[in-house]
């Protein structure tokens, strides 16, 4: 994990025991069709940044989903809000 500073590490540490329960859904689930949904205990995960505000967090996300979103953002291909389908259960 890259060094994002003290506050980032503290926030991630607060999330870690919650993510390790297996009950946290990836922050990218609603807008990434490749996302499997829940973050399994022990799976690699990132503290996902908001796409429009790099100082805010979306929450925990699969490392692959977060990094795919970063790559798509750099390529100018990140879905817009109009293209995102929100699922409710």
N, C-alpha and C positions, 0 to 999 in steps of 0.2 A: 504494500500500500504506500502510495506517495505520502510525503509529509505535508499535511495540510494545516499544521499548526495545532496548538494546544486545544483551542475550542472545538475544532473538528474531531480531534481524538477523544475528547471528553464526551461529545455528543454521540459518537459512534460507540463508545464504551457503555453509555447508558442504554443504547439500543441492543447491544449484543446479547444479553440474557433473554430479551424478548424475542429476538430473531431466532435464537437457538431453541425456542419452544416449537418451532415449525408452524406457528399460527400466524405468521406475518406474510401478507401478500405483497409481491413485488410492486414497487412504485410505478413500474412501467406496464403493468398488466393490462390496463384499459386502452393503451395506445400502441402496444407492440404485439402483433399477432404471433410472434415467435416465442413470447413469454409463457412459461409453463404455469405461472400463478404463484402458489405458495413457495416460500424460500425454505427448503428442507434443512433441518439441523445439520450443521457442518459444511453446508454448501458455501462457496465463495460469494460474498455480498459486499456491496459498496453503499456508502451513505450518498444517495443520489441527489445531485444539485438540481434546482429548478432551472428549466430551460431558458427562462426569461430573466431570472435574477440569480446570478452566480453566488450571491451571498446567502441565499435561502436554500433550504432542503426540501425535497419531495418526500424523503423518507428512505428506508432501506430498499434496495433493489438487487436483483441478481447482478453479479459482476458483469456477466455477458450482456445483459439487457442495458445496463448503464453505459457500458463502453460502446455498444452498438449505437446507442442514442448519441453519444459524443461524436462518433465517426460520422453519423448521418447529419448532425448539426454542422460539422466542419464542411461537409459536402453540400450543404444547403438543401438537404432532403428530409429534414425532420418534419413529421406531419404537423400541419397547422391544427388549431383547435377545431376548425370546421371539419377536418378529416378524421377526427378522433371519435370513436364510438365508445360511449360509456355504458358499461354493463351494470345492471342492478340485480340483486338476488332477492 
